[in-house]
Amino acid sequence: MISGEAVADANFANIIHDIALLNSLGVKLILVHGARPQIEERAALRGISSRLENDLRITDAQTLECVKDASGSLRAHIEALLTMGLANSPMHGAQIRVCSGNFVIAKPIGIHDGVDFEHTGVVRRIDQQGIEKQLADGSIVLLSPIGYSPTGEVFNLSVEDVATQAAVTLQADKLIVFSEQDGLMGNDGQLIQSCPLNTVKQLLLQCNNREISRLLRTVANSGEKGVSRCHCVSYTDDGALLQELFTRDGAGTLVTEDHYEQLRTATIDDVGGILELIEPLEIQGTLVKRSRELLENEIKLFTVIERDGMIVACAALYPYADSASGEVACVATHPDYRGEDRGERLLMALEKKAQRLQLDKIFVLTTQTAHWFQELGFVEVSLEELPGEKQQLYNLQRNSKVFFKVL
């Protein structure tokens, strides 16, 4: 979703270059452009005053001409940029096909609270089959903020409505919205790198800015209707789109139905990722060395945090049913992702797991992280407090300290 403000920005040509690259990689793209500032500009030139009701433009016959003029001009502008292939440009040899047409069927909003919105409409349906044929042929589909009715009428639509309905109908993997800001901002003014859908709904309730409210509403509506991932990126920052899609931490905000980082029980497919995570700590002597075979046999005892396909943290719980206790072991976090409470989240998960197993307490043997465990409620005890089976396996050379926590 590219607003009229984004199209008018000086960085828009760079966004087109990034879109061309995505297309060359086989990504199927639908571009939905807005036209609000361009419509305002044309209306002002013709001496037409804009009328808004509930943040919707009332489109009379004269304003409709401005809408068609602005939308047609922007569509031609975007198609021209996507066609550009000069030898000294990033688009050289791209040969991109762009397809636009009557893919959006609309209906009038009608009269609400006594206000006749005239030629302002809403999306009735999206021609899914027609768009999918063009995407299968390798074309980029370009949708304008106008729709057509079976009776031959033209309606002015909001870019948010078209983008949401297109993403939902086409079951898009992602909806990407461009914003003047770097992404979604928290109440502290800092960029939110990733968040669940509920956070967007909370931001929407607190938002007083019309532009940002429209963007938040688009993300929220799309997520509620099944679009699993929504990205919000800056249209003023060159390269933000590619950085958001192809780097682990991105450049903007990723909104998902579930937490971007998934905390779950490990599977056999995670063995390689866990070994890669714990190997440096084994070399340092922080963790006891585990072979791949041993890890494969014990994999169900591990809990991991996965971030975009990468294991960034892990921990294991070894139950000792005879003594109603469990050992917390192999707690590790990737160096790039330390300091953000991932270890605490893992430990809480293991405590809940221990309670489900009807264990009364958990313990840990550590040589270098005693203070961290103490801060989390563990108390140092003597070696004799360990279960008999664990005492027999105790490594005197490591001289690990023993800490217990009652659940």
JOZI-V381527 format. One record per pair of residues at least 12 apart in sequence whose C-alpha atoms are under 7 Angstrom apart, sorted by the first residue. I is the first residue (numbers start at 0). J is the second residue. D is the distance in Angstrom with one decimal. If there is no record, write none. Layout:
# JOZI-V381527
i=I j=J d=D
i=I j=J d=D
This chain:
# JOZI-V381527
i=0 j=30 d=6.2
i=0 j=31 d=4.9
i=0 j=32 d=6.0
i=0 j=162 d=5.9
i=0 j=175 d=6.2
i=0 j=176 d=4.8
i=0 j=177 d=6.4
i=1 j=31 d=6.0
i=1 j=32 d=4.7
i=1 j=33 d=6.2
i=1 j=176 d=6.5
i=1 j=177 d=5.7
i=2 j=32 d=5.5
i=2 j=33 d=4.3
i=2 j=34 d=6.6
i=3 j=32 d=6.5
i=3 j=33 d=4.5
i=3 j=34 d=4.2
i=3 j=35 d=5.7
i=3 j=36 d=6.1
i=3 j=37 d=6.8
i=4 j=36 d=6.6
i=5 j=234 d=5.7
i=8 j=235 d=6.9
i=10 j=234 d=6.8
i=10 j=235 d=5.5
i=10 j=237 d=6.4
i=11 j=234 d=7.0
i=13 j=237 d=6.2
i=15 j=80 d=6.9
i=15 j=81 d=6.6
i=16 j=89 d=6.4
i=16 j=90 d=6.4
i=17 j=241 d=6.7
i=27 j=134 d=5.9
i=27 j=139 d=7.0
i=28 j=139 d=5.3
i=28 j=140 d=6.5
i=29 j=139 d=5.9
i=29 j=140 d=4.7
i=29 j=141 d=5.9
i=30 j=140 d=6.2
i=30 j=141 d=4.8
i=30 j=142 d=6.1
i=31 j=141 d=6.0
i=31 j=142 d=4.7
i=31 j=143 d=6.0
i=31 j=158 d=6.7
i=31 j=162 d=5.9
i=32 j=142 d=6.6
i=32 j=143 d=5.6
i=32 j=144 d=6.7
i=32 j=158 d=6.4
i=33 j=143 d=6.8
i=33 j=144 d=5.9
i=33 j=158 d=5.0
i=34 j=69 d=6.5
i=34 j=70 d=6.3
i=37 j=69 d=5.7
i=38 j=65 d=5.7
i=38 j=66 d=5.6
i=38 j=69 d=5.7
i=41 j=65 d=5.7
i=42 j=62 d=6.6
i=42 j=65 d=6.1
i=56 j=119 d=6.9
i=57 j=116 d=4.7
i=57 j=117 d=6.5
i=57 j=119 d=6.1
i=58 j=116 d=6.2
i=58 j=117 d=5.7
i=58 j=118 d=4.9
i=58 j=119 d=5.3
i=59 j=117 d=5.8
i=59 j=118 d=6.0
i=63 j=118 d=6.9
i=63 j=155 d=7.0
i=66 j=155 d=6.7
i=70 j=143 d=6.3
i=78 j=97 d=6.5
i=81 j=95 d=6.5
i=82 j=94 d=6.7
i=82 j=95 d=6.2
i=95 j=138 d=7.0
i=96 j=138 d=4.8
i=96 j=139 d=6.3
i=97 j=138 d=5.4
i=97 j=139 d=4.8
i=97 j=140 d=5.9
i=97 j=141 d=6.8
i=98 j=138 d=6.3
i=98 j=139 d=6.1
i=98 j=140 d=4.9
i=98 j=141 d=6.0
i=99 j=140 d=5.8
i=99 j=141 d=5.0
i=99 j=142 d=6.1
i=101 j=147 d=6.8
i=102 j=125 d=5.9
i=102 j=126 d=4.9
i=103 j=122 d=6.8
i=103 j=124 d=6.4
i=103 j=125 d=5.0
i=103 j=126 d=6.4
i=103 j=146 d=5.0
i=103 j=147 d=6.5
i=104 j=122 d=6.1
i=104 j=123 d=5.5
i=104 j=124 d=5.3
i=104 j=125 d=6.2
i=104 j=146 d=5.3
i=104 j=147 d=5.0
i=104 j=148 d=5.6
i=105 j=120 d=6.2
i=105 j=121 d=5.6
i=105 j=122 d=4.5
i=105 j=123 d=4.6
i=105 j=124 d=6.8
i=105 j=146 d=4.9
i=105 j=147 d=5.3
i=105 j=148 d=5.3
i=105 j=154 d=6.7
i=106 j=120 d=5.3
i=106 j=121 d=5.7
i=106 j=122 d=6.5
i=106 j=123 d=5.8
i=106 j=148 d=6.1
i=107 j=119 d=6.0
i=107 j=120 d=4.0
i=107 j=121 d=6.3
i=107 j=154 d=7.0
i=108 j=120 d=4.8
i=108 j=121 d=6.1
i=118 j=154 d=5.1
i=118 j=155 d=6.2
i=119 j=154 d=5.4
i=119 j=155 d=4.7
i=119 j=156 d=6.2
i=120 j=154 d=5.2
i=120 j=155 d=5.7
i=120 j=156 d=5.4
i=121 j=156 d=5.8
i=121 j=160 d=7.0
i=122 j=160 d=6.7
i=122 j=161 d=6.5
i=125 j=165 d=6.3
i=125 j=168 d=6.7
i=127 j=168 d=6.6
i=127 j=169 d=6.2
i=144 j=156 d=5.0
i=144 j=157 d=5.8
i=144 j=158 d=5.2
i=144 j=161 d=6.6
i=159 j=217 d=5.8
i=163 j=217 d=6.4
i=163 j=221 d=5.5
i=166 j=226 d=6.9
i=167 j=221 d=6.6
i=167 j=224 d=6.4
i=167 j=225 d=6.6
i=167 j=226 d=6.2
i=170 j=226 d=6.7
i=171 j=226 d=6.3
i=172 j=226 d=6.5
i=172 j=227 d=6.5
i=172 j=228 d=6.6
i=173 j=226 d=6.5
i=173 j=227 d=6.8
i=173 j=228 d=5.0
i=173 j=229 d=5.5
i=174 j=228 d=6.6
i=174 j=229 d=4.7
i=174 j=230 d=6.3
i=175 j=229 d=5.7
i=175 j=230 d=4.6
i=175 j=231 d=5.9
i=176 j=230 d=6.2
i=176 j=231 d=4.9
i=176 j=232 d=6.5
i=177 j=231 d=5.8
i=177 j=232 d=5.1
i=177 j=233 d=5.5
i=177 j=234 d=5.4
i=178 j=231 d=6.6
i=178 j=232 d=5.9
i=178 j=233 d=4.9
i=178 j=234 d=5.8
i=179 j=233 d=5.4
i=179 j=234 d=5.9
i=179 j=235 d=6.4
i=180 j=233 d=5.4
i=181 j=232 d=5.6
i=181 j=233 d=4.5
i=181 j=251 d=5.4
i=182 j=231 d=5.0
i=182 j=232 d=5.0
i=182 j=233 d=6.2
i=182 j=251 d=4.5
i=182 j=252 d=5.1
i=183 j=231 d=6.8
i=183 j=252 d=5.9
i=191 j=252 d=5.8
i=192 j=251 d=6.0
i=192 j=252 d=4.5
i=192 j=253 d=6.2
i=193 j=252 d=5.3
i=193 j=253 d=4.6
i=193 j=254 d=5.8
i=193 j=259 d=6.5
i=194 j=253 d=6.5
i=194 j=254 d=5.2
i=194 j=255 d=6.6
i=194 j=258 d=6.5
i=194 j=259 d=6.9
i=195 j=254 d=5.5
i=195 j=255 d=5.0
i=195 j=256 d=5.4
i=195 j=257 d=5.7
i=195 j=258 d=5.5
i=196 j=219 d=6.6
i=196 j=222 d=6.8
i=196 j=254 d=6.0
i=196 j=255 d=5.8
i=196 j=256 d=5.3
i=199 j=215 d=6.4
i=199 j=219 d=6.4
i=200 j=219 d=6.4
i=203 j=215 d=6.0
i=203 j=216 d=6.9
i=222 j=256 d=6.7
i=227 j=255 d=5.9
i=227 j=256 d=6.1
i=228 j=253 d=6.9
i=228 j=254 d=5.7
i=228 j=255 d=4.9
i=229 j=253 d=5.9
i=229 j=254 d=5.1
i=229 j=255 d=6.6
i=230 j=252 d=5.6
i=230 j=253 d=4.6
i=230 j=254 d=6.2
i=231 j=251 d=5.7
i=231 j=252 d=5.1
i=231 j=253 d=6.6
i=232 j=250 d=6.8
i=232 j=251 d=4.6
i=232 j=252 d=6.6
i=233 j=251 d=7.0
i=247 j=307 d=6.9
i=259 j=306 d=6.6
i=260 j=304 d=6.3
i=260 j=305 d=5.5
i=260 j=306 d=4.7
i=261 j=304 d=5.5
i=261 j=305 d=5.2
i=261 j=306 d=6.6
i=262 j=303 d=5.8
i=262 j=304 d=4.4
i=262 j=305 d=6.5
i=263 j=302 d=5.7
i=263 j=303 d=5.6
i=263 j=304 d=6.5
i=264 j=299 d=6.8
i=264 j=301 d=6.2
i=264 j=302 d=4.4
i=264 j=303 d=6.2
i=265 j=298 d=6.2
i=265 j=299 d=6.0
i=265 j=301 d=5.4
i=265 j=302 d=5.3
i=265 j=303 d=5.8
i=266 j=298 d=6.3
i=266 j=299 d=6.6
i=267 j=295 d=6.4
i=267 j=298 d=6.4
i=270 j=294 d=6.8
i=270 j=295 d=6.5
i=272 j=310 d=5.6
i=273 j=310 d=6.6
i=276 j=333 d=6.2
i=277 j=331 d=6.4
i=285 j=366 d=6.7
i=285 j=367 d=6.5
i=286 j=329 d=6.4
i=300 j=315 d=5.4
i=300 j=316 d=5.6
i=300 j=317 d=6.5
i=301 j=313 d=6.8
i=301 j=314 d=5.6
i=301 j=315 d=4.1
i=301 j=316 d=6.6
i=302 j=314 d=5.5
i=302 j=315 d=6.0
i=311 j=332 d=5.8
i=311 j=333 d=5.1
i=311 j=336 d=6.9
i=312 j=331 d=5.5
i=312 j=332 d=4.2
i=312 j=333 d=6.1
i=313 j=330 d=5.7
i=313 j=331 d=5.4
i=313 j=332 d=6.6
i=314 j=328 d=6.0
i=314 j=329 d=5.1
i=314 j=330 d=4.3
i=314 j=331 d=6.5
i=314 j=345 d=6.7
i=315 j=327 d=5.8
i=315 j=328 d=5.1
i=315 j=329 d=5.9
i=316 j=328 d=6.3
i=316 j=349 d=6.5
i=322 j=386 d=6.2
i=323 j=358 d=4.5
i=323 j=359 d=5.5
i=323 j=360 d=6.9
i=324 j=358 d=5.1
i=324 j=359 d=5.8
i=324 j=360 d=4.9
i=324 j=361 d=5.3
i=325 j=353 d=6.8
i=325 j=358 d=6.8
i=325 j=360 d=6.6
i=325 j=361 d=4.6
i=325 j=362 d=6.3
i=326 j=361 d=5.6
i=326 j=362 d=4.9
i=326 j=363 d=5.6
i=327 j=361 d=6.7
i=327 j=362 d=6.0
i=327 j=363 d=5.2
i=328 j=363 d=6.5
i=359 j=405 d=6.2
i=359 j=406 d=5.5
i=360 j=403 d=6.9
i=360 j=404 d=5.6
i=360 j=405 d=4.3
i=360 j=406 d=5.1
i=361 j=403 d=5.8
i=361 j=404 d=5.4
i=361 j=405 d=6.6
i=362 j=402 d=5.4
i=362 j=403 d=4.2
i=362 j=404 d=6.2
i=363 j=401 d=5.9
i=363 j=402 d=5.4
i=363 j=403 d=6.6
i=364 j=399 d=5.5
i=364 j=400 d=5.5
i=364 j=401 d=4.8
i=364 j=402 d=6.6
i=365 j=399 d=5.1
i=365 j=400 d=5.4
i=365 j=401 d=6.8
i=366 j=399 d=4.8
i=366 j=400 d=6.2
i=376 j=404 d=6.4
i=377 j=402 d=5.6
i=377 j=403 d=5.3
i=377 j=404 d=4.7
i=378 j=402 d=5.1
i=378 j=403 d=5.3
i=378 j=404 d=6.3
i=379 j=401 d=5.7
i=379 j=402 d=4.2
i=379 j=403 d=6.4
i=380 j=401 d=5.7
i=380 j=402 d=5.7
i=380 j=403 d=6.7
i=381 j=401 d=6.6
i=382 j=401 d=6.5
